[in-house]
Amino acid sequence: MNIVSGLIMLVKNKGRDIGILRTMGLTEGAVLRVFFICGAFTGLIGTLAGVVLGVLFAIYIDPIFAAVNYLSGGGVWDPSLRGIYHLPAKLEAGDVLSAVALSLGLSFVVTIFPGAARGAHEPGGGAAL
Amino acid sequence: MSEPALRLSGIEKTYNRGQTAEIRVLRGAALTLAPGEVTALVAPSGAGKSTLLHIAGLLDVPDAGTVEIGGQDMTGASDRARTRVRRRDVGFVYQFHHLLPEFSALENVALPQRAEGTGRRAAEARARELLDSVGIADRAGHRPAALSGGEQQRVAFCRALANAPRVLLADEPTGNLDPATSDRVFAALMTLVRETGLAALIATHNLELAARMDRRLRLEEGTVVAD
């Protein structure tokens, strides 16, 4: 959703520039591609960062848990209250791949809507000429 | 006689049709521009100059009438076809430069050529040549914010002519400049137009400027009349 809101803001901020590009003779498709590349790039960077952080957390969950416990003075996770003595974290290639596919797929799909809304905009009006 | 670069016939345009605030802006406006001809379009504000220019430049669609560019009738043409003709055959200059702020002067001039499929090196070489012809080659690397008003407008002219269009449409191109700068910018425009042999339609309030053009037209009551 952040990609959608970010793109909507980008579309609003760049409304005049989009009008100029359409006036210059860029097709709706070309304008749409600019927004798609922008949104898809954001999605790609976000997915990569998410995979790296997620994998690190899954592998090092115990030391991270211990570090947080140490920094906060202990008692972050009191097993006697919850009855869970160990935080299960198992890295599965299938889980990582499906998360990457979902994240990239969603970011690509949501990119299309704000771009399409603007790409279809009449050139003269968009440029406020 | 050579084929007209632009021909408008019977152009009608009404805004807010059927409402109480209906405004009939153009009532059968017609004009023809020959290649190499610089024509002034003089009219008071609100007379429909911008509407006429937008229709001539395929940015807007008339309610009735035909627009021909280079002999090609654009009536009923698809958005894709109109966009293609606009990219290849029409150049626009407005009162405000409308340059893209994140790009340098050179990149702004190269952009329409890149949209047309010209390679980067060739587009930049042509852009540099155009900027040189209006005396601002040394400002090629500067962004619009670092240019003066006159320089910005000269870059806008170069951008409009980047794809060697048949028609140049300018809406008050020097309206935002002081008289001395306006003179310099207008001289640069005339040089470019004479060198390229395109047809230019320049809307202006400035009668002195209009007097320096080949022909003067007035927009009155929604129709175009010779001055």
Interface residues (C-beta under 8 A of the other chain):
Chain A: R16 D17 I20 L21 R22 T23 M24 G25 L26 T27 E28 A30 E122 P123 G124 A127 L129
Chain B: S50 H54 G57 L59 D60 D79 R80 T83 R84 R86 R87 R88 V90 F92 Y94 H98 L100 P101 L111 P112 A115 E116 R159 N163 D171
